[in-house]
Amino acid sequence: MTQVTCTDLELTAMTVPGTHDGPLTDEPYALDQPNDPHALDSLRAWQRALRDQFPIITGNPDLAYLDNAATAQKPRAVLDAVHTYLTTTNANAGRGTYPWANRTTQAVEGARDRVRRFLNDPDPGTSAVHFTSGTTEGLRAIALDWLPRFLRDGDEIIVPFADHEANISPWREAERLLADRGVHIRVLPMPYQASSGDYDHIALADLAGPRTRFVAVTHVHHVYGGDMNVHRVRRAVGPDAVICLDAAQSIGHLPVSLAGGGELPRADVDFVVFSGHKAMALPGTGAVWARQARGPAFVPGGWSGTPNTVGIVSLAAALDWLDAAGVERIERWTVALAARFTDALRHLAAYEILGCRTSLAADSPVQRRKGVVTFRHHGIPSGDLGFILFSHGFMVRSDNHCQGSAGESAGSVRVSLHVHNTVEEVDRLLSVLASLG
């Protein structure tokens, strides 16, 4: 069956005139598997073996951790790598010639190459990888250290005001910084499909013009759970605009390929920014990958102090673990779990599920949610519902999820799944939600 997105259902066969000729809706994300009825059965033994590798999960059998979009739990391999580093090698990087310092420096440089390999970097000899404290710092570094050198008076940037605030406020900061220097740019809002929360790629192509120099996008939406089809963004904005990808919710959850190949679409972007702690590494680390092909080279400003060496070691170990586990199988598992959850939750009249309505049924041909499902109870405030669910052993996120001004104004509950979550946890959660009326 051909798989489509919510956008496809509304815009099938539409084309964009001018320099963006050709359908923007005829390339469904091929690895998305909304109708894999056997995923939960065929992957159950694999999943059970991986679940056993999370000490915090196996050590708390009465609790279900369902807040993986906020931070992911750590497998034993990552914890062991951290312990080994701290007890055998710990030193500063690039500041000594003794063996511990040399091994630390090699570990940091090796981690840069590990990030490139994980992203399937097509040109690792020219790209750059810089480590940060996370996605927010990485986006701000691009906004404040790189973007002002790239933009000129009258240029335009496109910003996703219904995405995470971390992918909004840095670009506003850059706008103010430039204005203080007498450079005035236009900040244009990314267009969305009202019914789904997906980007409106047709409207985006109409919005982008010759002064569109920079576009900020998100790979997987942190509230609606949708793959935002970044490969279509490049087609919509043309070959010259710089695209910055917030991959906080995709790295470690689904395959990301800068080169493409096989069934994976090519992510033709200029920056990829992500947080290590959402990809099973320690908190306080992340990375900016820069293609270094459009505009000036990306070099973070200021003096480079001591890097978070143990965090960087944990990130390399986490990427090793994810590759060994199989990110494509992690995606299949979490997508199937989310489908099971939405298929049942949509029949409970007391609840509203946010995002694409046509993606909820288990047999829907529409592109499925990437393990993130956000909903509201019509009578119980989201904060109260979060406390109720914890009293039954479920840890979920209940607030406005740091969404930007064009997003949801009311609070909601978010369930975000990962490889350690089980069918039994989802079914038990559904039973509790049903009991609340």
Salt bridges, closest charged atoms under 4 A:
ASP8 OD1 - ARG232 NH1 3.58
ASP26 OD1 - ARG235 NH1 3.61
GLU27 OE2 - ARG235 NH1 3.47
ASP32 OD1 - LYS370 NZ 2.78
ASP36 OD2 - ARG332 NH2 2.95
ASP67 OD1 - ARG414 NH2 3.75
GLU109 OE2 - ARG112 NE 3.18
ASP113 OD1 - ARG116 NH1 3.00
ASP155 OD1 - ARG211 NH2 2.79
ASP155 OD2 - ARG213 NE 3.31
GLU156 OE2 - ARG186 NH1 2.89
ASP163 OD1 - HIS221 NE2 3.34
GLU173 OE1 - ARG140 NH2 2.58
GLU175 OE1 - ARG172 NH1 2.77
ASP268 OD2 - ARG234 NE 3.33
ASP268 OD1 - ARG266 NH2 3.71
ASP268 OD1 - ARG294 NH2 3.93
ASP270 OD2 - ARG234 NH2 3.26
ASP270 OD1 - ARG294 NH1 2.77
ASP320 OD1 - ARG114 NE 2.43
ASP323 OD2 - ARG114 NH2 2.56
GLU331 OE2 - LYS370 NZ 2.63
ASP343 OD1 - ARG346 NH2 3.11
GLU352 OE1 - ARG376 NH1 3.40
ASP399 OD2 - ARG397 NE 2.82
ASP399 OD1 - HIS401 ND1 3.31
GLU408 OE1 - ARG376 NH2 2.94
GLU424 OE2 - ARG44 NH1 3.20
GLU425 OE2 - ARG51 NH1 3.35
ASP427 OD1 - ARG340 NE 2.84
